[in-house]
Amino acid sequence: MTEGAKVGIEISQAMVAEYGNNKVHIQNRFRSLINALASTNPQLRLQLINRVIDPKKFVSMQEADLTSDEMKRKNEEVMKYQM
């Protein structure tokens, strides 16, 4: 089994531990986590696979923590411009 598959299983287990049997909440949270891994923060995927971030911690991370540093900088620029 690949390291990525092991991490995926641990994420699934952590989600059930965190949210119980609330399938709707688990599905919504899973989508948001996958989006963060797939597009908005590719470094996050490497950190998970390399065990820099624990899958249990990953499941409970806030949206702001899932955002890449580059996206955070862009958001800050937009906020400065709006002021």
C-alpha positions, -999 to +999 in steps of 0.1 A: +000+000+000+013+034-009+020+061+016-008+082+000-033+054+004-023+050+041-028+087+047-062+086+029-073+058+052-061+078+083-080+109+071-112+088+067-108+074+101-101+108+116-132+122+099-154+095+114-138+101+148-143+138+145-178+139+131-193+106+140-220+093+117-230+127+103-226+117+066-236+151+052-211+169+073-184+143+065-191+146+027-190+184+028-158+185+049-142+159+027-150+180-005-134+210+011-103+191+022-099+175-013-102+209-029-074+222-007-052+193-016-060+194-053-059+230-063-055+257-037-025+243-017-004+217-034+023+219-007-003+207+018-005+173-001+033+169+003+032+178+040+005+151+045+023+124+026+056+133+043+039+133+077+047+169+084+010+174+091-008+146+109-041+134+092-060+139+125-048+176+126-056+180+089-092+170+094-097+197+120-078+225+103-096+258+096-101+269+060-076+297+065-050+271+075-057+251+043-049+281+021-015+283+004+009+310+014+006+325-021-032+326-018-029+342+016-007+370+001-032+376-027-060+378-002-041+403+019-034+424-013-071+424-021-080+435+014-054+463+013-068+475-020-104+475-006-094+497+023 
